[in-house]
Amino acid sequence: MKNILYLLSVFIVVISCKQTTTKKIDAETSKQTDTVTKQVQQVAEFKGQQITGVTVSSTGRIFVNFPRWRKGVKNSVVEITKDNQKLPYPNKEWNSWEIGSAVENQKFIGVQSVIAFENKLYVLDTRNPLFGTVLDAPRLFVFNLSDNKLEKTYLLQKDSYYPNSYINDLRVDKKNNKIYCTDSGRAGLIVLDITSGKSTRVLNNHFSTKAEQSYLTFNNKKWENTVNSDGIALDTKNDLLYFHALTGYSLYSVSTKVLANANNKEVEKSVKLVAKTSAPDGMILDENGTLYFADLENNKIMYRKQDGSIHILVEGDKIKWADTFSIFNNDLYFTNSRINEVTGDISTMTFTLNKIELSKN
């Protein structure tokens, strides 16, 4: 009987300790989640205007863009000033085009991305409003940030895009004198020579640039869409360009040295599967080689270290389709474009630009 009582008392102590430990772990997890959630700071909000792109210049100037996926887009490109003014960039006239109007050379038609690089702002205009037909050649407008004037316009050549192309994202490779773009409408990459302006299409309809499926899943509901090559990130230290289809779970890379030559057969041979990941939109690489990307389906922002390990940076209801990223002063800026939530009128919806401090390790 004494042995039974002894064993019973030991069992009670063990269970009690386990419960205490579990409660402690739960409390610690809750505390960590609260801390992470509080780290997300809202920089700006836009009611009824669906934001996608963001970029921060080396001097801290913030630019965002709004694609023309519907009527009622007030501005295509906006600069957010330090006193939180939202100014059309470079001016109202550039942002004044409306659906149904005649196409004009010096007006934005359908801006999908903005990238600040070495005191220049690269504005990627799909020239494809409403995901319809390309009205004229997709192009890159390059503005000098010293005087905010147009410095150069790159027009993609006819054999490097299709009538239903949607040129999505870009990276500037000074080392190889190239600009790389993704086409999410028709799977492929585009290599643009900075000096000559010649554009060449590679990996056209290649397995690495094609969508892996025609939907993503949010809370057991399908968001049905087929989105091909979308996000890209440039690693200048290791001479690699990372790219990823939006509706897919495979991260690929290609040698920029090979890509710069734009020999399609050689480019195809250079393609490597880097990792299986969550389904992201945009991506960005920091100076340490850490790759940041979203887990769209689970309201998370992830990061992949150089050793290949993948981690959660932040998660929760402050992450709503983290679309595009920019890094400045150890802060990761990101847009919440809420694409999966949009089913019709967006006039009452709020879209945000946010930032979160990154680890200094």
Backbone torsions as a table, in degrees:
resi	resn	phi	psi	omega
1	MET	NA	-41.2	179.3
2	LYS	-61.4	-39.5	179.1
3	ASN	-63.6	-39.8	-180.0
4	ILE	-64.6	-44.5	179.5
5	LEU	-63.2	-38.7	-179.8
6	TYR	-64.3	-46.3	-179.5
7	LEU	-64.0	-38.0	179.1
8	LEU	-63.9	-41.4	-179.3
9	SER	-67.1	-39.0	177.6
10	VAL	-62.7	-42.9	-179.8
11	PHE	-60.8	-42.8	-179.5
12	ILE	-64.2	-42.3	179.5
13	VAL	-62.9	-44.4	-179.1
14	VAL	-61.9	-47.5	179.6
15	ILE	-60.8	-42.4	179.5
16	SER	-61.2	-43.9	179.5
17	CYS	-64.4	-39.8	-179.2
18	LYS	-64.2	-43.3	179.2
19	GLN	-63.1	-42.2	179.1
20	THR	-62.3	-43.8	179.2
21	THR	-63.3	-44.1	179.6
22	THR	-60.3	-44.7	179.0
23	LYS	-61.7	-39.4	-179.9
24	LYS	-64.0	-44.6	178.9
25	ILE	-63.0	-43.8	178.8
26	ASP	-59.4	-42.7	-179.3
27	ALA	-64.7	-41.9	179.7
28	GLU	-65.2	-42.3	179.0
29	THR	-62.0	-44.7	179.5
30	SER	-60.9	-42.2	-179.6
31	LYS	-63.9	-41.7	179.0
32	GLN	-63.6	-42.8	179.9
33	THR	-62.9	-44.0	179.2
34	ASP	-61.0	-42.3	-179.5
35	THR	-62.2	-46.0	-179.4
36	VAL	-62.7	-43.3	-179.5
37	THR	-60.6	-40.9	-178.6
38	LYS	-68.7	-20.8	-179.6
39	GLN	-69.6	-24.4	179.9
40	VAL	-74.9	118.5	179.8
41	GLN	-111.3	131.4	177.0
42	GLN	-80.3	128.5	-179.6
43	VAL	-94.5	-41.7	-179.3
44	ALA	-159.2	157.4	175.5
45	GLU	-132.5	155.3	-176.0
46	PHE	-137.8	115.0	-179.4
47	LYS	-88.6	125.5	177.4
48	GLY	73.0	10.1	179.2
49	GLN	-128.1	112.1	-173.8
50	GLN	-84.2	110.8	-177.7
51	ILE	-85.9	145.7	171.3
52	THR	-124.4	-59.7	-171.4
53	GLY	-92.9	152.7	173.1
54	VAL	-146.9	144.7	172.1
55	THR	-149.8	144.6	178.8
56	VAL	-120.7	126.2	-178.1
57	SER	-73.8	171.7	-179.3
58	SER	-65.1	-18.0	178.2
59	THR	-100.2	3.8	176.1
60	GLY	93.0	8.2	176.4
61	ARG	-74.4	134.0	-174.9
62	ILE	-107.8	128.0	177.1
63	PHE	-125.0	140.7	176.6
64	VAL	-132.7	163.7	177.9
65	ASN	-137.6	160.4	-176.1
66	PHE	-132.4	112.1	-178.0
67	PRO	-70.3	152.3	180.0
68	ARG	-91.6	73.7	178.8
69	TRP	-89.3	-5.5	-179.2
70	ARG	-161.3	172.1	174.3
71	LYS	-73.6	159.7	175.5
72	GLY	92.1	11.3	175.7
73	VAL	-75.7	116.6	-175.5
74	LYS	-72.2	-45.1	-179.9
75	ASN	-142.4	145.2	176.8
76	SER	-84.6	-40.7	-179.7
77	VAL	-129.5	133.1	-177.5
78	VAL	-132.7	138.9	170.3
79	GLU	-101.5	132.1	177.3
80	ILE	-99.5	114.9	-176.1
81	THR	-80.8	170.6	-178.6
82	LYS	-63.9	-26.2	177.3
83	ASP	-96.9	21.6	172.7
84	ASN	67.9	24.6	170.8
85	GLN	-78.1	147.9	179.7
86	LYS	-115.0	97.6	-171.8
87	LEU	-105.1	131.7	175.9
88	PRO	-61.3	133.5	-176.9
89	TYR	-115.5	138.0	-4.9
90	PRO	-77.7	-14.7	177.7
91	ASN	-164.4	178.6	-178.9
92	LYS	-65.5	-38.4	-175.8
93	GLU	-60.0	-43.9	178.9
94	TRP	-61.0	-27.5	-175.9
95	ASN	-101.3	12.8	-169.6
96	SER	-92.8	-3.8	-177.8
97	TRP	-66.7	144.6	177.7
98	GLU	-128.7	152.5	-179.9
99	ILE	-59.9	131.0	-178.2
100	GLY	100.6	-16.0	179.0
101	SER	-79.9	162.5	176.0
102	ALA	-67.4	143.6	179.3
103	VAL	-70.3	136.1	178.4
104	GLU	-125.8	145.3	-175.2
105	ASN	-64.6	-37.4	-176.3
106	GLN	-111.1	47.9	170.3
107	LYS	-141.0	141.6	177.9
108	PHE	-73.5	134.4	179.5
109	ILE	-104.5	-53.2	-179.0
110	GLY	-150.7	82.9	-175.4
111	VAL	-81.8	127.0	-179.7
112	GLN	-108.2	-28.7	-176.8
113	SER	-146.8	150.9	171.8
114	VAL	-132.3	135.8	-179.8
115	ILE	-134.9	122.6	174.0
116	ALA	-92.3	127.5	-179.2
117	PHE	-148.5	120.4	177.5
118	GLU	48.0	58.0	174.9
119	ASN	63.3	22.8	173.6
120	LYS	-129.1	148.6	175.6
121	LEU	-112.1	119.2	178.1
122	TYR	-96.2	120.0	-178.5
123	VAL	-110.9	114.4	-178.7
124	LEU	-90.2	113.4	-179.5
125	ASP	-106.7	113.2	-179.8
126	THR	-66.3	-24.7	-172.1
127	ARG	56.7	23.6	-177.9
128	ASN	-128.1	80.0	177.9
129	PRO	-73.3	150.2	175.9
130	LEU	62.4	20.4	-178.2
131	PHE	54.3	36.8	-177.5
132	GLY	-98.9	-107.4	-178.8
133	THR	-118.2	142.8	175.7
134	VAL	-64.1	119.6	-175.6
135	LEU	-75.2	-37.4	168.8
136	ASP	-156.2	-179.5	-169.4
137	ALA	-52.2	127.0	170.9
138	PRO	-55.8	149.0	-172.8
139	ARG	-151.0	165.2	173.5
140	LEU	-116.7	120.5	172.8
141	PHE	-94.4	131.7	-179.6
142	VAL	-115.6	116.9	-179.6
143	PHE	-107.0	139.4	174.8
144	ASN	-82.5	121.8	-175.8
145	LEU	-75.9	-7.8	176.6
146	SER	-73.2	-40.0	-178.9
147	ASP	-124.5	0.4	178.0
148	ASN	61.4	29.0	178.9
149	LYS	-106.5	150.7	178.6
150	LEU	-64.4	126.1	-178.7
151	GLU	-101.9	-36.5	-177.4
152	LYS	-160.5	151.3	173.8
153	THR	-126.4	125.7	175.4
154	TYR	-102.9	122.5	174.9
155	LEU	-102.5	129.6	177.1
156	LEU	-70.8	139.4	-179.8
157	GLN	-77.6	154.3	-170.2
158	LYS	-57.7	-34.2	-177.8
159	ASP	-81.8	4.4	179.5
160	SER	-108.8	1.4	176.1
161	TYR	-148.1	167.2	-179.8
162	TYR	-115.5	166.2	177.6
163	PRO	-58.9	-28.5	179.5
164	ASN	-109.1	22.3	174.6
165	SER	-66.5	151.1	172.2
166	TYR	-134.6	91.7	-177.7
167	ILE	-69.0	121.9	-161.4
168	ASN	-105.9	-49.8	-172.7
169	ASP	-143.3	164.5	-177.9
170	LEU	-148.3	158.3	170.8
171	ARG	-140.5	142.7	-179.6
172	VAL	-99.9	123.4	-178.8
173	ASP	-111.1	91.0	-178.8
174	LYS	-65.3	-34.4	-177.6
175	LYS	-58.3	-39.7	-178.6
176	ASN	-108.3	5.8	177.6
177	ASN	60.3	39.2	-177.4
178	LYS	-131.1	161.1	169.0
179	ILE	-123.9	132.8	-179.8
180	TYR	-110.5	137.4	179.4
181	CYS	-130.3	151.9	172.8
182	THR	-103.9	152.0	174.0
183	ASP	-118.6	108.7	-178.0
184	SER	-88.9	-14.4	176.6
185	GLY	-79.3	-45.2	175.8
186	ARG	-126.9	117.1	-171.1
187	ALA	-53.8	126.2	177.1
188	GLY	163.1	167.9	174.6
189	LEU	-116.0	153.8	177.7
190	ILE	-123.9	131.0	177.5
191	VAL	-107.3	120.1	-178.3
192	LEU	-113.2	125.0	178.2
193	ASP	-80.9	125.4	-174.6
194	ILE	-66.0	-37.1	-176.6
195	THR	-77.4	-52.8	-175.2
196	SER	-84.7	-24.0	-176.2
197	GLY	80.9	3.1	179.8
198	LYS	-72.6	135.4	179.2
199	SER	-115.7	139.9	-178.5
200	THR	-131.8	137.0	179.9
201	ARG	-95.3	134.0	177.4
202	VAL	-132.8	164.3	-179.7
203	LEU	52.1	37.7	-179.8
204	ASN	-66.9	120.5	-179.8
205	ASN	56.4	27.9	179.2
206	HIS	-78.5	151.9	-178.6
207	PHE	-56.6	-31.0	-177.0
208	SER	-75.9	-21.9	-179.8
209	THR	-103.4	-10.3	-178.7
210	LYS	-83.8	147.4	173.6
211	ALA	-62.3	144.4	179.9
212	GLU	-88.9	-21.1	178.1
213	GLN	-154.0	175.1	-173.4
214	SER	-107.9	20.0	-179.0
215	TYR	-163.2	162.5	165.9
216	LEU	-124.2	163.7	-175.9
217	THR	-119.1	127.0	178.8
218	PHE	-126.6	115.7	-179.5
219	ASN	50.9	48.4	177.8
220	ASN	66.7	11.2	176.7
221	LYS	-114.3	138.5	-178.4
222	LYS	-83.2	130.7	166.9
223	TRP	-99.1	107.4	-171.3
224	GLU	-93.2	116.6	178.3
225	ASN	-170.7	149.0	176.9
226	THR	-113.4	110.9	-177.3
227	VAL	-122.4	118.0	-176.7
228	ASN	-82.2	-150.6	-177.9
229	SER	-46.7	124.1	-171.3
230	ASP	-131.8	-81.4	-176.8
231	GLY	-77.5	143.7	174.3
232	ILE	-137.3	155.3	177.2
233	ALA	-145.8	137.7	-174.3
234	LEU	-106.0	125.7	176.3
235	ASP	-108.4	97.7	-176.4
236	THR	-77.2	-21.5	179.5
237	LYS	-73.0	-38.7	-177.7
238	ASN	-107.0	7.7	176.6
239	ASP	55.0	53.2	180.0
240	LEU	-131.7	145.1	169.3
241	LEU	-113.3	121.8	175.3
242	TYR	-91.4	144.2	176.4
243	PHE	-149.9	159.4	-170.0
244	HIS	-156.3	133.2	169.5
245	ALA	-71.4	149.2	-179.1
246	LEU	-73.5	-48.3	176.8
247	THR	-91.8	75.3	-179.3
248	GLY	-173.3	172.7	-173.8
249	TYR	-132.3	25.6	-178.1
250	SER	-123.2	126.3	175.8
251	LEU	-97.6	126.0	-179.9
252	TYR	-116.8	161.6	173.2
253	SER	-136.3	159.2	175.4
254	VAL	-144.4	145.1	179.5
255	SER	-66.5	128.2	178.3
256	THR	-71.1	-26.4	177.0
257	LYS	-65.4	-40.1	177.1
258	VAL	-74.1	-42.9	-178.1
259	LEU	-60.8	-36.2	-178.0
260	ALA	-63.0	-28.4	178.7
261	ASN	-79.9	-15.9	175.2
262	ALA	54.9	31.3	172.2
263	ASN	-89.0	109.8	-168.4
264	ASN	-59.2	-39.8	-179.8
265	LYS	-64.2	-41.6	178.9
266	GLU	-68.6	-37.1	178.1
267	VAL	-63.0	-44.6	179.6
268	GLU	-60.1	-39.7	178.9
269	LYS	-66.4	-27.8	-176.0
270	SER	-83.6	-12.4	-177.7
271	VAL	-67.3	133.3	178.3
272	LYS	-132.7	140.3	172.2
273	LEU	-77.5	119.0	-176.2
274	VAL	-88.4	-46.7	-175.6
275	ALA	-167.3	160.0	168.4
276	LYS	-93.1	129.2	-175.0
277	THR	-133.6	-179.3	169.4
278	SER	-71.1	170.7	177.1
279	ALA	-81.9	116.1	-178.3
280	PRO	-109.5	177.4	167.8
281	ASP	-109.8	-105.2	177.7
282	GLY	-74.6	167.5	179.0
283	MET	-143.7	158.7	174.7
284	ILE	-150.9	147.8	179.7
285	LEU	-112.7	132.6	177.8
286	ASP	-89.0	179.5	-174.8
287	GLU	-68.9	-14.7	178.2
288	ASN	-93.3	-0.8	-180.0
289	GLY	88.6	12.2	176.1
290	THR	-83.6	130.4	-178.2
291	LEU	-100.5	124.6	178.5
292	TYR	-105.4	137.1	-180.0
293	PHE	-158.7	164.6	-177.8
294	ALA	-92.9	156.5	161.2
295	ASP	-107.7	89.3	-171.9
296	LEU	-58.6	-41.9	-172.7
297	GLU	-70.3	-16.8	-174.4
298	ASN	-125.5	19.5	176.7
299	ASN	52.6	53.1	-179.0
300	LYS	-133.8	157.4	165.1
301	ILE	-116.6	127.9	-175.0
302	MET	-109.9	166.5	169.5
303	TYR	-145.7	145.6	-179.4
304	ARG	-117.3	121.2	-179.5
305	LYS	-78.9	168.0	179.0
306	GLN	-60.7	-26.8	179.6
307	ASP	-79.1	-0.8	177.3
308	GLY	94.4	-8.7	180.0
309	SER	-74.0	142.7	-177.7
310	ILE	-115.3	135.2	-173.8
311	HIS	-135.5	163.0	175.9
312	ILE	-92.4	125.2	174.1
313	LEU	-84.4	-47.2	-178.5
314	VAL	-159.4	150.3	177.7
315	GLU	-148.8	162.3	177.5
316	GLY	127.8	-172.5	-172.6
317	ASP	-76.5	-0.7	172.9
318	LYS	-88.3	-1.7	176.7
319	ILE	-111.7	109.3	-176.9
320	LYS	-130.8	84.5	-173.8
321	TRP	59.8	73.1	175.9
322	ALA	-64.7	108.7	-165.4
323	ASP	-90.4	-56.0	-173.4
324	THR	-135.2	150.1	-176.4
325	PHE	-125.2	152.3	171.1
326	SER	-148.8	145.7	-178.7
327	ILE	-117.4	129.8	176.0
328	PHE	-149.9	131.0	175.1
329	ASN	53.5	42.5	177.7
330	ASN	66.4	18.9	173.7
331	ASP	-113.4	136.2	174.1
332	LEU	-95.2	113.2	176.0
333	TYR	-88.6	140.5	177.0
334	PHE	-149.6	151.2	178.6
335	THR	-102.5	144.9	171.8
336	ASN	-104.0	102.3	-176.0
337	SER	-93.5	-11.6	171.8
338	ARG	52.9	34.8	-173.2
339	ILE	-57.9	-41.6	-177.8
340	ASN	-68.6	-18.6	-178.0
341	GLU	-87.5	-17.2	-174.4
342	VAL	-79.6	121.1	178.1
343	THR	-122.6	-7.6	-178.5
344	GLY	-175.1	-125.3	-179.3
345	ASP	-62.1	134.4	-178.8
346	ILE	-113.6	11.0	-173.1
347	SER	-60.7	-25.5	-179.9
348	THR	-100.6	-2.1	-178.6
349	MET	-86.8	146.3	177.7
350	THR	-113.0	130.9	179.1
351	PHE	-115.4	143.8	-170.0
352	THR	-128.6	154.7	167.2
353	LEU	-109.5	133.0	-175.1
354	ASN	-135.7	170.5	173.5
355	LYS	-146.7	157.1	176.9
356	ILE	-143.0	137.5	-178.9
357	GLU	-72.5	136.7	179.4
358	LEU	-95.0	157.4	175.7
359	SER	-65.8	144.1	-179.8
360	LYS	-89.4	2.5	179.4
361	ASN	-77.9	NA	NA
